[in-house]
Amino acid sequence: MKDIKERILEFIAVGILKKQTNGKILCFYGPPGVGKTSIAKSIARALNREYYRFSVGGMTDVAEIKGHRRTYIGAMPGKIIQCFKKVQAENPLILIDEIDKIGGAGYHGDPASALLEVLDPEQNSNFLDHFIDVPVDLSKVLFICTANETDRIPGPVKDRMEMIEVSGYVAEEKIEIAKNFLVPKCREKCALTEENLIITNEAINTLIRSYCRESGVRNLEKHLEKIFRKAAFRIVSNEENKNEKIIVDNSNLKEFVGREKFTSERLYDVTPPGVIMGLAWTAMGGSALYIEASLARKLRPWDAHQIVNTNVTTNSPSPPQPQGSLEATGHLGDVMKESMRTAYTVAKNVLGRRDPNNEFLEQAHIHVHVPEGAVPKDGPSAGCTITSALLSLATGKPAVQGISMTGEISLTGKVLPVGGIKEKIIAAKRAGVNCVVLPEENKKDYEDLADFIKKDVEIHFVDHYDQVFDLIFPNFVQTTNSS
């Protein structure tokens, strides 16, 4: 929120110095329910500008933007001209919602390409709508676009906008939003006063932690509305005592919203060998992501003999050397599959240096699984975690408890930066983890976080996997290959 406030203040300052108001093209991106549309409304109110919103999600007809030619039956102007007609002002704030979900090119043209003229400051002073066929000056309009995922915004459109992230909220922020905004809003909707219904802070906290873990507050608002509706029904139904005062706390919360949807993000209280907790980021926010590695099938007796007793020589002919393999499951995307193969090679190299006599990864058939198989997963940020899970399985040693990690791994063991640092740290705190391993190049992202997010979490910055190995296996004794 700080970045948005600073950017709008800069915009106002430039307008004061130039003694005229020019337009600007901003894009707010972040998870659903974090208030991107509400922020745009507040900006319009603060700047005393007329507000107009339209959504381009699923839009496939270029005429929605640039209008129909008057020769068509039922022709009408595009959304931009409709905006001017409604607001009766030359400098409104126009919110273009869901720009990452705009339809692609088709029979009726490409609406994303039509937006290029609208959002280009060098061209939009002479925007031409097909219906009115007269140039219109859009240079004084403040355009604000919203999106959930920047990767899905067409490149040329993205290049014309100033991107501002609106990240998810932590539990402390959600509590304040609920008390100061959502609860009063629900009171007004249901016509209930504080004399009729009180929701304790403990109940709000339980709602956030056990029912509404997403980054935004839209689901939290739905649950609060549910509480108010049920309370209203109870008051209306109780004819004997219309002035009944209902207090919602932890003891009776389930009566209003049902049983808890989330109990814990931790699949394991104590992670066994081959299991490591990673951190993931999605459009809904951060979450814990476990990587599980296990033998796909038992080693044959001579395999185990060769792995454990590699220095023993016999005169009997040795059986053929088995070849190890890696199988991956968990609804993984192509990038994550490639990251897994890279991690497999890195794990072999690390094990070869740390324990040359251990040939487990060379000969074992390993199965790596990422739980919640129905949820698609992709991206390279689990590279460190996969490498650690393979090494934990190969050495038979569990990683240090209470530690999680994120970071892309290169073929030489370099730990590369990843995104979503704020969301991942929030997810780690929510899962009860007090130690997080991050790439060294993400240090600047971590330093930008608020102090209350960094509180009670120990962060280790690494730039090579050897540092990760020393952190998660502190008691590992390195061996040398004996001849």
C-alpha positions, -999 to 999 in steps of 0.1 A, spaced: 0 0 0 29 23 7 41 22 -30 6 31 -42 3 61 -19 37 74 -28 30 70 -65 -3 89 -63 13 117 -42 40 120 -69 13 122 -96 -4 150 -76 29 168 -71 37 169 -108 2 182 -115 6 210 -90 40 221 -106 27 219 -142 -6 236 -131 -25 211 -152 -36 175 -147 -22 149 -171 -32 113 -174 -13 82 -163 -15 45 -169 -10 24 -137 -16 -14 -132 -23 -28 -97 -16 -65 -96 -20 -90 -68 -41 -119 -54 -79 -117 -55 -96 -98 -27 -68 -75 -16 -87 -43 -25 -73 -33 -60 -107 -21 -71 -114 -4 -38 -81 14 -40 -90 28 -74 -123 41 -61 -105 58 -32 -80 74 -55 -108 88 -77 -124 102 -45 -92 117 -32 -84 133 -66 -120 145 -70 -123 127 -103 -153 110 -118 -150 72 -116 -159 47 -143 -152 10 -143 -155 -17 -170 -141 -52 -171 -122 -67 -201 -122 -103 -187 -132 -126 -215 -136 -98 -240 -131 -110 -276 -146 -82 -297 -125 -52 -306 -156 -31 -311 -161 -32 -273 -131 -9 -271 -132 11 -303 -170 10 -311 -190 -2 -341 -192 16 -374 -225 34 -378 -234 13 -409 -241 -17 -386 -276 -23 -372 -275 -17 -334 -241 1 -336 -229 18 -305 -197 35 -293 -170 17 -274 -165 16 -236 -142 47 -236 -168 69 -253 -196 55 -231 -175 65 -201 -172 101 -213 -210 102 -220 -218 90 -185 -193 110 -164 -195 143 -184 -159 151 -177 -126 151 -197 -104 138 -169 -121 108 -152 -104 79 -136 -111 48 -157 -106 14 -141 -100 -14 -166 -106 -45 -146 -92 -81 -151 -68 -70 -179 -49 -103 -175 -81 -122 -185 -87 -104 -218 -96 -126 -247 -72 -134 -275 -73 -126 -312 -103 -141 -330 -129 -135 -357 -138 -101 -342 -103 -88 -339 -79 -86 -309 -91 -64 -280 -57 -65 -264 -42 -48 -295 -70 -22 -295 -60 -13 -259 -26 -3 -271 -39 29 -286 -59 36 -254 -30 30 -230 -2 46 -250 5 82 -237 21 90 -270 -10 81 -291 -41 85 -269 -44 122 -274 -60 113 -308 -80 82 -299 -105 74 -327 -137 56 -320 -153 40 -350 -188 51 -341 -183 88 -336 -154 89 -361 -139 120 -344 -105 121 -325 -109 122 -287 -82 134 -263 -75 107 -236 -43 123 -224 -60 137 -192 -76 104 -182 -60 85 -153 -62 48 -164 -58 22 -137 -58 -15 -147 -61 -45 -123 -47 -80 -127 -40 -111 -107 -11 -125 -127 13 -103 -147 25 -133 -168 -9 -134 -185 -9 -97 -195 0 -93 -232 36 -80 -235 30 -48 -255 1 -38 -231 22 -45 -201 51 -24 -215 28 7 -216 18 5 -179 35 12 -146 32 -20 -126 25 -16 -88 21 -47 -67 -7 -50 -41 4 -79 -21 -17 -101 3 -24 -93 39 -9 -110 70 -32 -120 99 -25 -88 118 -36 -67 89 -67 -88 83 -78 -83 119 -76 -45 116 -94 -45 83 -121 -67 97 -126 -45 128 -124 -12 111 -141 -19 78 -157 -53 73 -177 -56 105 -192 -20 103 -201 -28 66 -219 -60 76 -237 -42 104 -250 -17 80 -261 -44 55 -280 -65 81 -293 -35 103 -277 -49 134 -261 -26 161 -236 -34 188 -265 -38 212 -276 -68 191 -244 -85 181 -207 -84 192 -179 -104 175 -149 -107 198 -113 -103 185 -106 -139 194 -134 -150 171 -121 -128 142 -86 -142 148 -100 -178 146 -119 -170 114 -87 -158 98 -65 -187 109 -90 -216 105 -115 -205 78 -100 -177 56 -63 -183 49 -62 -167 14 -43 -135 8 -73 -113 4 -103 -105 27 -132 -114 3 -137 -148 19 -134 -132 54 -162 -108 44 -184 -137 33 -180 -154 66 -187 -123 86 -218 -117 66 -229 -153 73 -225 -146 111 -246 -114 108 -273 -131 88 -276 -160 112 -277 -136 141 -304 -116 124 -325 -147 119 -320 -158 155 -331 -123 168 -362 -122 145 -372 -158 154 -370 -151 191 -403 -134 196 -400 -136 234 -368 -116 236 -364 -92 206 -336 -73 224 -314 -104 228 -277 -96 227 -256 -122 209 -219 -125 216 -198 -145 191 -166 -160 205 -145 -191 200 -170 -212 221 -199 -207 197 -183 -197 164 -189 -231 148 -227 -226 153 -225 -197 129 -199 -207 103 -196 -245 106 -165 -266 114 -130 -254 107 -117 -257 71 -81 -255 80 -65 -272 110 -28 -270 101 -6 -264 70 19 -289 83 16 -324 70 43 -336 93 50 -325 129 84 -342 124 97 -346 89 113 -380 82 142 -386 59 133 -377 23 108 -350 33 115 -313 32 91 -283 36 94 -258 8 75 -226 2 53 -218 -28 35 -187 -42 3 -187 -62 -22 -161 -73 -40 -168 -40 -9 -162 -19 18 -182 -2 16 -218 11 38 -245 25 48 -271 -2 62 -304 9 85 -324 -13 85 -362 -6 112 -385 -19 111 -423 -14 124 -455 -30 102 -466 -59 112 -502 -53 134 -520 -29 171 -523 -37 182 -558 -47 207 -574 -22 237 -569 -45 226 -532 -50 226 -526 -13 259 -545 -9 275 -523 -36 261 -491 -20 271 -498 16 303 -518 10 318 -503 -21 354 -509 -8 349 -547 -5 365 -567 -33 357 -603 -41 369 -627 -68 333 -636 -78 320 -619 -109 300 -588 -100 264 -584 -112 257 -557 -137 257 -522 -122 221 -509 -118 211 -476 -132 192 -452 -109 161 -434 -121 138 -406 -110 100 -406 -112 79 -374 -105 42 -371 -96 19 -344 -82 4 -326 -113 37 -309 -122 43 -285 -150 71 -287 -175 93 -261 -157 90 -279 -124 98 -312 -141 130 -297 -156 138 -282 -122 135 -317 -107 159 -332 -132 184 -304 -125 180 -310 -87 186 -347 -93 220 -340 -110 230 -314 -83 221 -339 -55 244 -365 -72 273 -341 -74 268 -329 -38 266 -364 -25 297 -373 -45 317 -346 -28 303 -351 7 301 -389 8 320 -405 -21 312 -440 -9 275 -435 -10 262 -445 -45 225 -445 -35 214 -418 -60 234 -436 -88 217 -469 -83 183 -464 -66 149 -459 -83 135 -428 -66 99 -415 -66 95 -378 -58 59 -366 -51 45 -332 -43 13 -336 -22 -21 -322 -32 -20 -339 -66 -52 -323 -78 -36 -288 -76 -14 -279 -107 22 -269 -97 48 -252 -118 79 -230 -116 116 -234 -107 115 -221 -71 114 -256 -55 148 -266 -69 165 -262 -35 138 -281 -17 139 -311 -42 177 -313 -39 174 -314 -1 148 -341 -2 169 -363 -24 200 -359 -2 180 -365 29 167 -398 14 202 -408 2 219 -401 35 190 -415 56 191 -384 78 161 -361 84 167 -323 79 167 -300 109 132 -296 121 114 -262 118 131 -251 87 117 -243 52 133 -230 20 127 -216 -14 151 -210 -43 158 -220 -79 189 -243 -83 213 -241 -112 232 -271 -125 264 -260 -107 246 -256 -74 240 -218 -75 209 -207 -56 190 -182 -78 164 -156 -68 126 -163 -68 95 -142 -65 67 -139 -38 91 -135 -9 65 -117 13 38 -143 7 62 -172 13 74 -158 47 38 -152 57 31 -189 48 61 -200 68 49 -181 99 14 -195 95 28 -230 94 47 -224 126 82 -224 110 108 -201 126 137 -206 101 136 -198 64 163 -202 38 162 -176 10 185 -169 -20 211 -142 -14 198 -121 -43 163 -119 -26 179 -100 4 167 -66 -10 131 -80 -13 133 -91 23 146 -58 36 116 -40 20 92 -60 42 74 -45 72 90 -52 106 60 -71 119 64 -96 90 101 -101 97 94 -105 134 100 -140 150 115 -155 118 152 -164 114 164 -159 78 194 -175 62 206 -161 29 225 -184 6 240 -182 -28 252 -219 -32 237 -252 -22 266 -262 0 254 -235 25 220 -250 25 234 -285 31 254 -273 61 222 -257 75 199 -286 72 225 -314 80 247 -297 107 260 -330 121 269 -346 88 304 -359 88 321 -356 54 339 -387 43 368 -392 18 370 -419 -8 394 -446 3 414 -465 -22 
